[in-house]
Amino acid sequence: MFSVQKWKCSWSMVATVASIIVLVSVVHLFLFPVVPSLDYFSARQVQYKCVPINSSLEQSTDPVWENKPQGLNLDHRFPTDLHNGVVYRNAPWKAEIGRWLSGCDATATEVNIVETLGGRRCKSDCGGQGVCNHELGQCRCFHGFSGEACSERLNLSCNYPGTPELPYGRWVVSICSAHCDTTRAMCFCGEGTKYPNRPVAEACGFQMNLPSEPEGAKLTDWAKADLDNIFTTNGSKPGWCNVDPAAAYDSKVLFKEICDCKYDGLWGRFCEVPVESVCINQCSGNGHCRGGFCQCYNGWYGTDCSIPSVVSPIGEWPKWLKPAHLDIPSNEVTGRLVNLNAAVEKKRPLIYVYDLPPEFNSLLLEGRHFKFECVNRIYDERNATLWTEQLYGSQMAMYESILASPHRTLNGEEADFFFVPVLDACIITRADDAPHLSLENHTGLRSSLTLEFYKKAYEDIIEKYPYWNHSAGKDHIWSFSWDEGACYAPKEIWNSMMLVHWGNTNSKHNHSTTAYWADNWDKIPSDRRGNHSCFDPAKDLVLPAWKRPDVTSLSATLWSRPRENRKTLFYFNGNLGPAYTSGRPEATYSMGIRQKLADEFGSTPNKEGKLGKQYAEDVVVTPLRSENYHEDIANSTFCGVLPGDGWSGRIEDSILQGCIPVVIQDGIFLPYENMLNYESFAVRILEDEIPNLIKILRNINETEIEFKLTNVQKIWQRFLYRDSILLEAERQQTGFNRVEDWAVEFLQQSDDDVFTTFLQVLHYKLHNDPWRLELAHLKKDYGLPPECLIRIK
């Protein structure tokens, strides 16, 4: 069963390896992974068949074609639809892409991949203040610790240096008048109070000034600590740090109500209930989530503790490494087992995920001052999942899916793509969170700070790994989730593939389009940013934004509502700019597009009491928040997709409720638009054609409308992060024997989701990007017939 190389070692080493062999034998004969009664793994979009490997690692790995397509002619076998799209797995793709996927992605076979598990030790085992990366032999230190062995304690202050006018320093989110935890720059009540671990977040610790105008908001005086309302032990109105929760809930005492429970890992009005914090994949069951950073159990490492080392129990290996045929090499000098080779059958494309230093991911999660920031879920007092409305949560969802995917590999030499996990959603939302995350060197620009993070990540991987130079980074993947996507990517990484929500090709809008000055990238000098566009459709991909799993909409099947029940011709609900009450004041908001739409078709009176010049009964263009937003979309035939401060998430709202999207943003790509055939399910209107919008829509015949609606109903699941949601469902059932209604609803969906679509795109690019010819000398086994392999077109 095993192919074992010759090796020299001590008798203790012989015993160790013998025990491993016995364990593996037992595992292969008797043990199977314990799965929940609802089979989440097989229900996830990526189907993966594991087949035991019987051949020795020394045997040839030449491809063997099973059911090889004979005389495969991709140009003639697969017909186009009315708009020159080719359907593959229910979605209309651009013809060339759809044909390749239909003939090749569908016939791909598994290939034999050798995964290497590391065994390098870290100095002092990281002193209990970090996780050892056993591939590199380097420590990943927890918040507030640094150094080769995580033995250096950092002093992360909550406050900037004080002045006579501002004794606690200028405002920053972490500003603290109580006890500062200098490992995380977070403010707590501290010793001497009844509840020392209760947060005193931001305005809680400072005095409030009465509003200067009637019905105005109270303003915080950051120069004056509110010590009485924080520390007093007065019986009828105790300070925040001494309030007994039971007495407060019974309304027996008063307290400072602006104080609340902002930090992750705590629940209840008074933070009295410890709950799960949010970590990547919740540490995969192989570690403890400490505020956002996975503290892995012995033998495990990685951001989500999903990578086993040579000492990890083989029966507990992740599913993407099972079953395995082991090969046990040795270190000829010391006899120490430094790595372990495991041959596993996988389907391409294969993705290698860098285990970056935690400053790019885990530390950003661990130090969050607001629990909702940059995550797609939190946990309540039962440790049940609460999904958030955080649009940027898609970045976390995609990261978790990649880490748990059977397409993941630990073998960088066999990898087809390399994912670099920098969490810009956390960087931007945490900019100016604390003095150590200061914008002082970036003239207040969050875009500049974020660019610096990505450049540091680039410098880290080219210093520690050889893979970048194989292709000058063209096979690397970076995720940019913020409003203007990769506009502020450093010039060094622009060769790579960018995953974004904002597909601005800069063909028309060739400058920063956000109305929020701190995110503007126009002022970033070209020696840092270069002169690249924000999106290159030849190499990049726009992904859908995160949308909270909505059980009500799913169970009502709003996406399938028929044409005859969609009485509203056109619908758009959102901020319409300065002409409306509570509208954004900037004339540049939405590049003026929403304002033009409202000027023509506004269905709600503006500040002057005027409706749109072409107001119509069956056209809704309103800034008023709807109590039945999803129902309103499902009652509409066409729905507006317009930008905000960059992307706006309206394409997702339209598709998920079965409405035909009407895209009005010139030169800016929507999700999958360079891959899917948008003419088969959407309408594009030039910005200059806005006055003719309704006339254009009324002239679309019923056959065309039904055709587009039908296609929308076929692709809607490609705008859901179902894979990530089912991963969480499995964790909830495994950890708490809990099956929520959202889990049941998502298990019933079976079409391809965001992650599966992403893998299909990668598979196509793997064999159709011309630059891949440069790597042809690697002669990898791709599990495809010759007709599907890359060729000059």
C-alpha positions in Angstrom: 0.0 0.0 0.0 2.9 2.3 0.6 6.0 3.5 -1.3 8.6 4.2 1.4 12.0 5.6 0.6 15.2 4.5 2.4 16.0 6.6 5.4 18.3 6.8 8.3 17.0 7.5 11.8 17.0 6.5 15.5 15.0 3.6 16.9 12.5 6.2 18.2 12.0 7.4 14.7 11.4 3.9 13.5 8.8 3.5 16.2 7.2 6.8 15.2 6.9 6.0 11.5 5.7 2.4 12.3 2.9 3.9 14.3 2.0 6.2 11.5 1.9 3.3 9.1 -0.3 1.2 11.4 -2.6 4.2 11.9 -2.9 4.8 8.2 -3.7 1.2 7.6 -6.4 1.3 10.3 -7.8 4.5 8.9 -8.0 3.1 5.4 -9.6 -0.2 6.5 -12.0 0.9 9.1 -12.4 4.6 9.5 -14.5 7.0 7.4 -15.1 10.7 8.1 -18.0 11.3 10.4 -20.5 13.3 8.5 -23.6 15.0 9.7 -27.0 13.4 8.9 -27.4 16.1 6.3 -24.5 15.6 3.9 -23.2 19.1 3.5 -19.9 18.1 1.8 -21.7 16.3 -1.1 -24.3 19.0 -1.2 -21.7 21.8 -1.8 -21.4 22.9 -5.3 -18.0 21.4 -6.0 -18.6 17.7 -6.4 -15.4 15.7 -5.7 -15.0 11.9 -6.1 -12.1 10.5 -4.0 -10.6 7.3 -5.4 -8.0 5.3 -3.6 -4.5 5.3 -5.2 -3.1 1.9 -5.8 0.1 2.8 -7.8 3.4 3.6 -6.3 4.7 7.2 -6.5 7.5 6.0 -8.6 5.1 4.9 -11.3 4.4 7.0 -14.4 1.8 9.8 -14.1 1.1 9.9 -17.8 -2.6 10.8 -18.4 -5.0 8.0 -19.0 -8.2 9.1 -20.8 -11.4 7.5 -19.8 -14.4 8.2 -22.0 -12.2 10.4 -24.1 -14.4 12.6 -26.4 -13.8 11.3 -29.9 -13.3 13.9 -32.7 -14.1 16.8 -30.3 -15.0 19.9 -32.3 -15.8 22.7 -29.9 -16.8 25.1 -32.7 -19.7 23.0 -34.1 -21.0 20.7 -31.3 -22.6 23.4 -29.1 -25.1 25.8 -30.7 -25.6 29.4 -29.7 -28.8 31.0 -28.3 -30.7 34.0 -29.7 -27.9 36.3 -28.6 -24.9 34.2 -29.5 -24.5 32.6 -26.0 -23.7 29.0 -25.4 -25.4 27.3 -22.4 -23.3 25.3 -20.0 -24.8 24.1 -16.8 -27.9 26.3 -17.2 -26.0 29.5 -17.8 -25.5 31.4 -21.1 -21.7 31.9 -21.6 -19.9 33.8 -24.3 -19.8 31.4 -27.2 -16.2 30.5 -27.1 -16.1 30.0 -23.4 -19.4 28.1 -23.3 -18.2 25.7 -26.0 -14.9 25.0 -24.2 -16.7 24.4 -20.8 -19.3 22.2 -22.4 -16.7 20.0 -24.2 -13.9 20.1 -21.7 -14.8 21.2 -18.2 -17.5 18.6 -18.2 -15.1 15.8 -19.2 -12.2 16.5 -16.9 -10.8 13.6 -14.9 -8.9 13.4 -11.7 -5.1 13.5 -11.7 -2.5 12.3 -9.2 -1.1 15.1 -7.0 1.6 14.7 -4.4 0.9 16.9 -1.4 3.7 17.6 1.0 3.0 18.1 4.7 5.6 20.1 6.6 7.4 19.2 9.7 9.7 22.2 10.4 9.7 23.3 14.0 9.5 26.9 15.2 11.7 28.5 17.8 10.4 27.8 21.3 7.2 26.6 19.7 6.3 30.3 19.4 6.2 30.7 23.2 2.5 29.9 23.4 1.8 33.3 21.7 1.5 32.2 18.1 1.0 29.4 15.6 4.0 27.7 13.9 3.9 27.5 10.1 5.4 24.0 9.7 6.1 24.6 6.0 8.4 27.6 6.6 9.3 27.0 10.3 8.1 30.5 11.1 5.8 31.8 13.8 2.6 33.6 13.2 2.2 35.7 16.4 -1.0 36.7 18.1 -2.0 40.3 18.5 0.4 42.2 20.6 3.3 39.8 20.2 6.2 39.8 17.8 9.7 38.3 17.1 11.1 35.0 15.9 9.5 33.2 18.9 6.7 35.6 19.6 8.5 36.6 22.7 8.5 40.4 22.2 5.5 42.0 23.7 4.2 45.0 21.7 2.7 48.1 23.3 -0.3 49.0 21.2 -1.7 52.1 22.7 -5.4 53.0 22.5 -4.6 56.8 22.5 -2.5 59.2 20.6 -0.2 61.3 22.7 -2.1 63.8 24.8 -2.0 67.6 24.9 -3.3 70.1 27.5 -6.4 70.6 25.2 -6.8 66.8 24.5 -5.5 64.9 27.4 -6.5 61.6 25.8 -5.1 62.6 22.4 -7.0 63.3 19.2 -9.9 61.1 18.3 -9.3 57.6 17.1 -11.8 54.6 17.3 -9.8 53.0 20.1 -9.7 56.2 22.3 -9.9 55.1 25.9 -10.5 56.8 29.2 -10.5 53.5 31.2 -8.1 50.5 30.9 -6.4 49.9 27.6 -5.5 46.3 26.6 -2.2 47.2 24.9 -2.0 43.8 23.1 -5.0 44.8 21.0 -5.5 48.6 21.5 -9.0 47.9 23.0 -10.7 49.6 25.9 -12.1 47.8 28.9 -13.3 48.6 32.4 -10.2 47.1 34.1 -9.3 46.0 37.5 -11.1 47.5 40.5 -14.5 47.4 38.8 -17.2 44.8 39.1 -16.9 43.8 35.5 -13.3 44.3 34.5 -13.7 42.7 31.0 -16.6 44.8 29.9 -15.8 47.0 26.9 -15.7 50.8 27.3 -15.8 51.4 23.5 -15.3 54.8 22.0 -17.9 57.4 23.2 -18.9 55.3 26.2 -16.0 56.7 28.2 -16.5 60.4 27.5 -18.9 63.1 28.3 -21.7 64.1 26.0 -22.6 67.7 25.2 -26.2 68.7 24.6 -27.1 69.5 21.0 -26.8 73.1 19.8 -30.1 72.8 17.9 -33.5 71.4 18.8 -33.7 67.7 18.0 -30.0 67.7 17.1 -27.7 64.9 18.1 -25.6 64.9 21.2 -21.9 65.4 20.6 -19.1 63.6 22.3 -16.5 65.8 24.1 -13.3 63.8 23.5 -11.4 66.0 25.9 -13.4 65.1 29.0 -13.7 61.6 30.5 -17.0 60.6 31.9 -15.6 58.8 34.9 -18.7 59.1 37.1 -21.0 57.3 34.6 -18.3 54.7 34.1 -16.8 53.9 37.5 -19.3 55.1 40.1 -20.8 52.5 42.5 -24.0 54.6 43.1 -26.8 52.2 43.9 -29.5 53.7 41.7 -27.3 54.7 38.8 -24.1 52.7 38.9 -21.3 53.3 36.4 -21.3 51.2 33.2 -18.5 49.1 34.7 -20.5 48.2 37.7 -24.0 47.7 36.3 -25.5 44.4 37.3 -27.2 43.0 34.1 -30.1 41.4 36.0 -30.9 44.6 37.8 -30.7 46.6 34.6 -32.9 44.2 32.7 -35.5 44.5 35.5 -35.3 48.3 35.1 -34.1 48.7 38.7 -31.1 50.8 37.9 -30.2 53.5 35.3 -27.0 53.4 33.3 -25.3 55.3 30.4 -27.2 54.0 27.4 -24.6 55.0 24.8 -22.4 52.3 26.1 -22.9 49.0 24.4 -21.3 45.7 23.4 -19.4 46.5 20.2 -16.5 43.9 20.5 -16.7 40.5 19.0 -16.9 37.4 21.2 -19.4 39.1 23.7 -23.2 39.2 23.7 -25.9 40.8 25.7 -26.7 44.4 26.5 -23.9 44.4 29.0 -21.5 42.0 27.3 -22.2 39.4 29.9 -22.4 36.4 27.7 -19.2 35.1 26.1 -19.8 33.7 22.6 -17.9 32.5 19.6 -15.8 35.1 17.8 -15.6 35.1 14.1 -12.5 33.3 12.6 -11.8 32.0 9.1 -13.7 28.7 8.8 -14.0 28.8 12.6 -10.5 27.2 12.8 -11.8 24.1 10.9 -12.4 22.3 14.2 -8.6 22.2 14.8 -8.2 25.2 17.0 -9.7 27.9 19.2 -10.9 31.2 17.8 -9.4 33.9 20.0 -11.2 37.1 18.9 -10.6 36.5 15.2 -7.2 34.7 15.3 -7.1 30.9 15.1 -5.0 29.4 17.9 -4.4 26.0 16.3 -4.0 22.8 18.2 -0.7 21.0 18.2 0.3 19.9 14.7 -2.1 22.2 12.8 -1.5 25.5 11.2 -2.8 28.0 8.6 -5.1 30.9 9.0 -8.0 28.5 9.6 -5.9 25.6 11.2 -6.7 23.5 8.1 -3.2 22.4 7.3 -1.9 19.3 9.0 1.7 18.8 9.8 3.6 15.5 10.0 2.4 15.0 13.6 -1.3 15.6 12.9 -3.5 12.5 13.3 -4.2 11.2 9.7 -7.7 10.3 10.5 -8.4 14.0 11.2 -6.9 15.3 8.0 -9.3 17.6 6.0 -11.5 16.0 3.3 -9.5 17.7 0.5 -6.5 15.5 1.5 -8.3 12.2 1.7 -7.8 9.4 1.0 -4.0 9.5 0.6 -1.2 7.2 -0.4 1.8 8.1 1.8 5.4 8.4 1.1 7.7 9.0 4.0 11.0 10.8 3.3 13.6 11.7 5.9 16.3 14.2 6.7 19.5 12.4 5.9 21.5 14.5 8.3 19.4 14.3 11.5 17.0 11.5 10.8 14.2 13.8 11.8 10.9 13.5 9.9 10.7 16.9 8.2 7.9 16.3 5.7 5.4 13.7 4.6 4.2 13.2 1.0 0.6 12.2 0.4 -0.6 11.3 -3.1 -4.2 12.4 -3.6 -6.5 12.4 -6.7 -7.8 15.8 -7.5 -9.4 17.7 -10.4 -7.8 20.8 -11.8 -7.7 23.7 -11.5 -5.5 23.5 -8.4 -5.1 26.5 -6.1 -2.3 27.1 -3.7 -3.2 29.4 -0.8 -0.3 31.4 0.7 -0.2 31.3 4.5 0.7 35.0 4.9 1.8 36.7 8.1 -1.3 37.5 10.2 -1.1 41.2 9.7 -2.9 40.7 6.3 -5.8 38.7 7.7 -6.0 37.2 11.2 -4.8 40.3 13.1 -7.3 42.4 11.2 -10.0 40.2 12.5 -8.7 39.8 16.0 -8.5 43.5 16.6 -11.9 44.6 15.3 -13.6 47.3 17.3 -17.0 46.7 15.8 -18.1 43.1 15.5 -19.9 43.6 12.2 -16.9 44.9 10.4 -15.8 43.0 7.3 -17.4 39.7 8.2 -20.4 37.9 6.9 -21.6 36.5 10.2 -21.5 36.8 14.0 -22.7 34.6 16.8 -25.5 35.1 19.3 -25.9 33.9 22.9 -26.6 30.4 21.6 -23.6 30.5 19.4 -26.1 30.3 16.5 -25.1 32.0 13.2 -26.4 35.5 12.5 -25.7 36.5 8.9 -24.8 40.1 8.4 -25.8 42.6 5.7 -22.1 43.4 5.2 -21.7 43.6 1.4 -17.9 43.1 1.7 -18.5 39.8 3.5 -18.0 38.1 0.1 -14.3 38.4 0.5 -14.4 36.2 3.6 -16.9 33.8 2.0 -14.6 33.2 -1.0 -11.5 32.8 1.1 -13.2 30.2 3.3 -14.5 28.3 0.2 -11.0 28.2 -1.3 -9.4 26.9 1.9 -12.0 24.1 2.2 -12.1 23.2 -1.5 -11.0 19.9 -3.0 -9.3 22.1 -5.6 -6.8 23.3 -3.0 -3.3 22.0 -3.0 -0.3 22.3 -0.8 2.0 21.6 -3.7 3.0 24.9 -5.3 4.8 23.2 -8.1 1.6 21.5 -9.2 -0.6 24.5 -8.6 -2.3 26.2 -11.5 -3.2 29.4 -9.5 -1.9 31.0 -6.3 -4.3 32.9 -4.0 -2.9 35.7 -1.9 -5.3 36.3 1.0 -5.2 40.0 1.9 -8.4 41.2 3.5 -8.9 44.8 2.2 -12.4 44.9 3.6 -10.9 44.8 7.1 -8.0 47.1 6.2 -10.3 49.9 5.1 -13.0 49.5 7.7 -10.3 49.5 10.4 -8.3 52.4 9.0 -7.7 54.8 11.9 -9.1 52.2 14.3 -6.0 52.7 16.5 -2.7 54.5 16.4 -0.8 51.5 15.1 -3.2 51.5 12.0 -2.7 55.2 11.4 -3.4 57.1 8.2 -0.9 59.8 9.2 1.6 58.7 6.6 -1.1 58.5 3.9 -2.6 62.0 4.1 -5.8 60.5 5.4 -6.3 58.2 2.3 -7.6 54.7 3.1 -6.9 53.8 -0.5 -3.2 54.6 0.0 -3.0 52.6 3.3 -4.6 49.7 1.5 -2.2 49.8 -1.4 0.7 49.6 1.1 -0.7 46.5 2.6 -0.9 44.7 -0.8 2.6 45.8 -1.7 3.9 44.4 1.7 2.1 41.1 0.9 3.8 41.0 -2.5 7.2 41.6 -0.9 6.6 38.8 1.6 5.7 36.1 -1.0 8.6 37.0 -3.4 11.0 36.8 -0.4 9.8 33.5 1.0 8.4 31.6 -2.0 9.6 30.8 -5.6 6.3 30.8 -7.3 5.8 34.4 -8.3 8.8 34.3 -10.7 7.4 31.3 -12.6 5.0 33.6 -14.4 5.8 37.1 -13.2 2.7 36.8 -11.1 0.2 36.1 -13.9 -1.1 32.9 -12.2 -1.6 34.8 -8.9 -5.0 35.9 -7.6 -5.7 38.9 -5.4 -9.1 39.9 -3.9 -10.2 43.6 -3.8 -13.6 43.9 -2.2 -13.9 47.6 -1.7 -16.0 50.2 -3.6 -13.5 50.8 -6.4 -11.9 47.4 -6.4 -8.3 47.1 -7.7 -8.1 50.8 -8.7 -5.5 51.2 -6.0 -3.6 47.9 -6.6 0.2 48.5 -6.4 1.8 48.4 -9.8 4.0 45.4 -8.8 1.0 43.0 -8.8 -1.0 44.3 -11.8 0.0 41.3 -13.9 -2.1 39.1 -11.6 -5.8 38.2 -11.7 -7.9 40.6 -9.7 -11.2 39.5 -8.0 -13.3 42.6 -7.6 -16.9 43.9 -7.5 -16.0 47.0 -9.6 -15.2 46.3 -13.2 -14.2 49.8 -14.3 -12.1 49.5 -17.5 -11.4 53.3 -17.3 -12.5 53.6 -20.9 -14.9 56.4 -19.9 -14.6 57.0 -16.2 -10.8 57.2 -16.1 -10.5 58.7 -12.6 -11.6 57.8 -9.1 -15.4 57.6 -9.1 -16.1 57.6 -5.4 -17.6 60.7 -3.7 -15.9 59.7 -0.4 -12.6 61.6 -0.4 -10.7 59.1 1.9 -11.1 56.3 -0.7 -10.1 58.5 -3.7 -7.1 57.1 -5.5 -6.4 60.0 -7.9 -3.8 61.4 -5.6 -1.8 58.2 -5.2 1.4 58.9 -7.2 2.1 56.8 -10.2 5.4 55.5 -8.9 3.3 53.5 -6.4 0.2 52.7 -8.3 1.4 52.8 -11.9 -1.1 53.8 -14.6 -3.2 50.7 -14.8 -6.9 50.6 -15.2 -9.2 49.4 -12.4 -10.2 46.3 -14.3 -8.8 44.3 -17.2 -11.5 42.0 -18.7 -8.8 39.9 -20.3 -7.5 38.7 -16.9 -9.7 39.8 -14.1 -13.1 38.8 -12.8 -16.0 40.7 -11.2 -17.7 38.6 -8.4 -21.1 39.2 -6.9 -21.3 41.1 -3.6 -22.3 39.3 -0.4 -26.1 39.1 0.2 -27.5 37.9 3.5 -29.1 34.5 3.2 -32.8 35.5 3.0 -34.9 32.5 3.9 -38.2 34.4 3.3 -37.3 35.3 -0.3 -36.0 31.8 -1.0 -38.9 30.0 0.5 -41.3 32.3 -1.5 -39.3 31.6 -4.7 -39.4 35.3 -5.6 -36.8 34.5 -8.3 -39.3 32.4 -10.2 -42.3 34.8 -10.2 -43.8 34.8 -13.7 -44.0 37.6 -16.1 -47.7 38.2 -15.7 -47.2 38.9 -12.0 -44.5 41.6 -12.6 -46.7 44.7 -12.9 -44.0 47.3 -12.5 -42.1 48.0 -15.7 -39.0 49.5 -14.1 -37.9 49.7 -10.5 -35.0 51.4 -8.7 -34.9 52.1 -5.0 -31.8 53.9 -3.6 -30.1 57.1 -2.8 -30.8 59.7 -5.5 -28.4 62.5 -4.5 -28.7 66.0 -3.2 -32.1 66.9 -4.8 -33.8 64.6 -2.2 -34.2 64.8 1.5 -31.4 62.8 3.2 -29.7 62.3 -0.2 -26.0 62.2 -0.6 -24.8 65.9 -0.9 -22.1 65.3 -3.4 -22.9 66.1 -7.1 -20.3 63.5 -8.0 -22.1 60.7 -6.1 -22.9 57.8 -8.6 -21.0 59.8 -11.2 -24.3 61.7 -11.5 -26.1 58.7 -13.0 -28.7 58.2 -10.3 -29.4 61.9 -10.4 -30.1 61.8 -14.1 -32.4 58.9 -13.7 -34.4 60.6 -11.0 -34.6 63.8 -13.0 -36.3 62.0 -15.8 -38.4 59.3 -14.0 -38.5 60.1 -10.2 -41.6 58.8 -8.7 -41.1 60.5 -5.3 -41.2 64.3 -5.0 -37.8 65.9 -4.5 -37.1 68.8 -2.2 -38.8 71.1 -4.6 -41.9 68.8 -4.7 -41.3 67.8 -8.2 -41.6 64.4 -9.9 -39.5 63.2 -12.8 -40.1 64.9 -16.1 -41.3 61.6 -17.6 -43.1 60.2 -14.5 -45.1 57.1 -15.3 -47.4 55.0 -13.1 -45.5 51.7 -13.8 -42.1 53.2 -13.2 -40.7 53.4 -9.7 -37.6 55.5 -9.1 -37.5 56.4 -5.4 -35.1 57.1 -2.5 -37.7 56.0 0.1 -36.7 52.8 1.9 -39.1 50.0 1.1 -40.4 47.7 3.8 -40.9 45.0 1.2 -37.8 45.7 -1.0 -37.4 42.1 -2.3 -41.2 41.8 -3.0 -41.1 45.1 -4.9 -38.2 43.8 -7.1 -40.0 40.5 -7.6 -43.1 42.5 -8.8 -41.0 44.2 -11.5 -39.9 43.2 -15.0 -36.8 45.4 -15.2 -34.6 46.7 -12.4 -32.0 49.4 -12.4 -28.3 48.6 -11.8 -26.5 51.9 -11.2 -23.3 52.7 -9.3 -23.0 54.3 -5.9 -19.5 55.1 -4.5 -18.3 52.4 -7.0 -20.4 49.2 -7.1 -23.7 49.1 -5.4 -25.0 45.5 -5.1 -28.0 46.2 -7.3 -27.2 43.5 -9.8 -27.4 40.9 -7.0 -30.8 42.3 -5.8 -32.2 42.1 -9.4 -31.0 38.6 -10.2 -31.9 37.0 -6.9 -35.5 38.2 -7.2 -35.7 37.2 -10.9 -35.8 40.7 -12.3 -34.1 41.6 -15.6 -31.2 43.9 -14.8 -30.9 47.2 -16.6 -27.3 48.2 -16.5 -26.4 51.9 -16.7 -22.7 52.4 -16.2 -20.5 52.9 -19.3 -17.3 50.9 -19.5 -17.9 49.2 -16.2 -18.3 45.4 -16.1 -20.7 43.6 -13.8 -20.3 40.1 -12.2 -19.0 37.6 -14.8 -19.8 40.0 -17.6 -16.5 39.1 -19.4 -17.5 35.4 -19.2 -21.3 35.1 -19.2 -23.3 36.4 -22.2 -25.2 39.4 -20.7 -27.3 40.0 -23.8 -29.1 36.7 -22.9 -30.4 38.0 -19.6 -29.8 41.7 -19.2 -30.2 45.1 -20.9 -27.4 47.7 -21.2 -28.3 51.3 -21.6 -25.7 54.0 -22.3 -25.6 56.8 -19.8 -26.5 59.3 -22.5 -29.6 57.3 -23.4 -31.2 57.7 -19.9 -33.9 60.0 -21.3 -34.9 57.2 -23.7 -34.8 54.5 -21.1 -38.5 53.8 -20.7 -39.1 54.0 -24.4 -36.4 51.5 -25.0 -37.8 49.1 -22.5 -41.4 49.4 -23.8 -40.1 48.5 -27.3 -38.7 45.1 -26.1 -41.1 42.5 -27.4 -42.7 39.8 -25.1 -40.6 37.0 -26.6 -37.4 38.7 -25.7 -38.7 39.6 -22.2 -39.6 36.0 -21.6 -36.3 34.8 -22.9 -34.3 37.1 -20.6 -36.5 36.3 -17.6 -36.1 32.6 -18.2 -32.3 33.0 -18.2 -32.3 35.1 -15.1 -34.2 32.2 -13.4 -31.5 29.8 -14.5 -28.5 31.7 -13.3 -29.7 33.3 -10.0 -27.8 30.8 -7.8 -24.6 31.9 -9.4 -25.1 35.1 -7.3 -25.2 33.2 -4.0 -22.3 32.2 -1.9 -23.9 28.8 -1.2 -20.7 26.9 -0.7 -19.6 29.1 2.2 -23.0 29.0 3.7 -23.1 25.2 3.7 -19.6 25.2 5.3 -21.1 27.1 8.1 -24.2 24.9 8.2 -21.9 21.9 8.6 -20.0 23.6 11.4 -23.2 24.4 13.2 -24.5 20.8 13.1 -21.1 19.3 13.9 -20.5 21.7 16.8 -24.0 22.2 18.3 -26.2 19.6 16.6 -28.1 22.6 15.1 -29.8 22.7 11.8 -31.3 26.2 11.1 -33.9 27.1 8.6 -31.4 28.8 6.3 -29.3 25.6 6.2 -32.3 23.5 5.2 -33.3 26.0 2.5 -29.8 26.2 1.0 -29.4 22.4 1.0 -32.4 22.3 -1.3 -30.6 24.5 -3.9 -28.5 22.5 -6.3 -27.4 24.7 -9.2 -23.9 26.3 -9.5 -23.1 29.1 -7.1 -20.5 31.8 -7.0 -17.6 29.5 -6.0 -18.4 26.9 -8.6 -18.7 29.6 -11.3 -15.3 30.9 -10.1 -13.7 27.5 -10.6 -15.2 27.1 -14.0 -13.7 30.4 -15.0 -10.3 29.3 -13.7 -10.5 26.1 -15.5 -11.2 27.9 -18.8 -8.5 30.4 -18.2 -6.0 27.6 -17.4 -6.3 26.3 -20.9 -7.1 29.4 -22.9 -4.8 32.2 -21.6 -2.1 32.5 -24.3 0.6 33.3 -21.7 0.2 29.8 -20.3 2.2 28.5 -23.3 5.2 29.9 -21.4 4.7 27.2 -18.8 4.1 24.4 -21.3 7.5 22.9 -20.4 6.1 21.9 -17.0 4.2 19.1 -18.7 1.6 18.7 -16.0 -1.2 16.1 -16.1 -4.3 18.2 -16.7 -6.9 15.4 -16.8 -8.1 16.5 -20.2 -7.9 15.3 -23.8 -5.4 17.0 -26.1 -8.2 18.9 -27.9 -9.0 20.8 -24.7 -5.4 21.9 -23.9 -4.2 25.4 -24.6 -3.6 26.3 -28.2 -2.7 29.3 -30.3 -5.9 30.8 -31.6 
